[in-house]
Amino acid sequence: MTFTKFSMAASVLAFSASALVPAAQAADFDDYARVVSVTPQVEQVNVPRQECRTEYETSQRNYPRQQQAERSNGGAIIGGLAGGLLGSQVGGGNGRIAAAAVGAVTGAIVGDRVENNGNNGNNYNNQPVYESRPVRQCRNIDSWETRTNGYAVTYEYHNRTYTSVMPYDPGSRLRIHVSLTPRP
């Protein structure tokens, strides 16, 4: 090989090597882009809640018939004696006997009622009793909320416009990562 061929081969090899070095290294760096607009990305979310209130329910309650309450005969006996004595003071002869009998019967009835206080053997007089009790009523209510789930950010870098969705509002400037790679 001659010197000229050798030098030409060496120069081609050196040129090729210098061309390969930049291709092996990519230029990566951070820079800032100008933010053109920011639009919140919102969604409607249903967050159901429970609403409760207390109402009062009225119901009828019948008490079962109770057995005849024990009655006292003391009032009837005392009333009969007192009525008989008072009746015997009225009239004479057979009229006195009749007045004593009527007084004894009337006194026995009055004495019985006073002693037993009108108790006729069935408590509550078999009348229905109305009761009111609290009842808790609950139901689920739809509750729609608006939530922001990101921001559509439009920015400009070297006279080109880009849009990206981000989790926050970047403000007027956006830090970007630039990576330059030559194309073959």
C-alpha positions in Angstrom: 0.0 0.0 0.0 1.3 3.4 -0.9 1.4 6.3 1.4 -1.4 8.1 -0.4 -3.7 5.2 -0.2 -2.7 4.7 3.4 -3.4 8.4 4.3 -6.7 8.3 2.4 -7.7 5.2 4.3 -6.7 6.8 7.6 -8.5 10.0 7.0 -11.7 8.1 6.0 -11.4 6.0 9.2 -10.8 9.1 11.3 -13.8 10.9 9.7 -16.0 7.8 10.3 -14.9 7.6 13.9 -15.6 11.3 14.5 -19.1 10.8 13.0 -19.8 7.9 15.3 -18.9 9.7 18.5 -21.8 12.1 18.5 -24.2 9.4 17.5 -23.2 7.4 20.6 -23.9 10.4 22.9 -27.4 11.9 23.1 -27.8 15.4 24.5 -30.1 15.4 27.6 -30.9 18.5 29.6 -33.6 20.3 31.4 -35.2 23.6 30.2 -38.3 25.7 30.7 -41.3 26.0 28.3 -43.9 28.8 28.4 -47.3 27.7 29.6 -50.0 28.8 27.2 -53.1 27.5 29.0 -54.2 25.2 31.9 -57.6 23.5 31.9 -58.7 21.5 34.9 -59.9 18.0 34.1 -63.0 17.4 36.3 -65.3 14.5 36.8 -68.6 14.0 38.6 -68.4 11.4 41.4 -71.3 10.0 43.4 -70.6 9.8 47.1 -73.9 8.4 48.5 -74.8 9.4 52.1 -77.3 8.1 54.5 -80.1 10.4 55.7 -82.0 9.3 58.8 -84.9 10.7 60.8 -87.1 9.5 63.7 -90.8 9.1 63.2 -93.3 8.1 65.8 -95.6 5.2 65.1 -98.9 4.9 67.0 -100.2 1.4 67.6 -103.2 0.0 69.5 -102.6 -2.4 72.3 -105.4 -4.4 73.8 -104.8 -5.7 77.2 -106.1 -9.3 77.8 -109.0 -9.7 80.1 -107.8 -10.2 83.6 -109.5 -12.5 86.0 -112.0 -11.0 88.4 -110.0 -9.0 91.0 -110.7 -10.1 94.5 -113.4 -7.9 95.8 -113.9 -7.0 99.4 -117.2 -7.6 101.1 -116.4 -5.4 104.1 -117.8 -2.3 102.5 -121.1 -4.0 101.5 -121.6 -5.4 105.0 -120.9 -2.1 106.8 -123.0 -0.2 104.2 -125.9 -2.7 104.6 -125.8 -2.4 108.4 -125.6 1.4 108.3 -128.4 1.6 105.7 -130.6 -0.9 107.7 -130.2 1.1 110.9 -131.0 4.4 109.2 -134.0 2.8 107.4 -135.4 1.4 110.6 -135.6 4.9 112.0 -138.1 5.8 109.4 -141.8 4.9 109.6 -143.5 2.4 111.9 -144.8 -1.2 111.7 -144.4 -2.9 108.4 -143.2 0.4 106.8 -140.3 0.4 109.2 -139.3 -3.1 108.1 -139.5 -2.1 104.4 -137.5 1.1 105.0 -134.9 -1.0 106.9 -134.7 -3.4 104.0 -134.4 -0.7 101.3 -131.8 1.1 103.5 -129.8 -2.1 103.9 -129.7 -2.8 100.2 -128.9 0.8 99.3 -126.2 0.9 102.0 -124.7 -2.4 100.8 -124.4 -1.1 97.2 -122.9 2.2 98.2 -120.5 0.5 100.7 -119.4 -1.9 98.0 -118.6 0.8 95.5 -116.8 2.9 98.1 -114.7 -0.1 99.2 -113.9 -1.5 95.7 -113.7 1.9 94.0 -115.9 0.9 91.1 -113.7 -2.1 90.2 -115.9 -4.3 88.0 -113.3 -7.0 87.5 -111.7 -6.0 84.1 -108.8 -3.6 84.3 -108.7 -0.8 81.8 -112.4 -1.4 81.1 -111.4 -3.4 78.0 -110.6 -0.1 76.2 -107.7 -0.2 73.8 -104.6 1.7 74.8 -102.7 3.7 72.1 -98.9 3.7 72.4 -96.5 5.9 70.4 -93.0 4.5 69.9 -90.0 6.0 68.0 -89.1 4.3 64.6 -85.8 5.3 62.9 -86.2 5.6 59.1 -83.1 5.7 56.9 -82.5 6.0 53.2 -79.5 6.5 50.9 -79.2 9.8 49.1 -77.1 10.4 46.0 -74.6 13.2 46.6 -72.7 14.2 43.5 -69.3 15.9 43.9 -67.1 17.6 41.3 -63.5 16.5 41.6 -60.4 17.6 39.7 -58.4 14.6 38.5 -55.7 16.5 36.6 -54.9 19.5 34.4 -54.5 19.7 30.6 -51.5 21.9 30.2 -50.7 23.4 26.8 -47.1 24.8 26.5 -44.8 26.2 23.9 -41.2 25.2 23.4 -39.1 26.5 20.5 -42.1 27.8 18.6 -43.9 24.4 18.8 -47.0 23.8 20.9 -47.5 20.6 23.0 -50.3 19.4 25.4 -49.9 17.1 28.3 -52.1 16.1 31.3 -50.5 16.7 34.6 -51.5 16.1 38.2 -50.9 19.7 39.2 -51.2 23.3 37.7 -47.6 24.2 36.8 -48.1 28.0 36.7 -46.6 30.2 33.9 -43.5 28.1 33.3 -43.1 24.4 32.9 -39.8 22.5 33.5 -39.3 20.0 30.8 -36.6 17.4 30.0 -35.1 17.7 26.5 -33.4 14.7 24.8 -31.8 15.2 21.5 -30.9 12.2 19.4 -29.7 12.5 15.7 -31.8 10.7 13.1 -30.1 8.2 10.8 
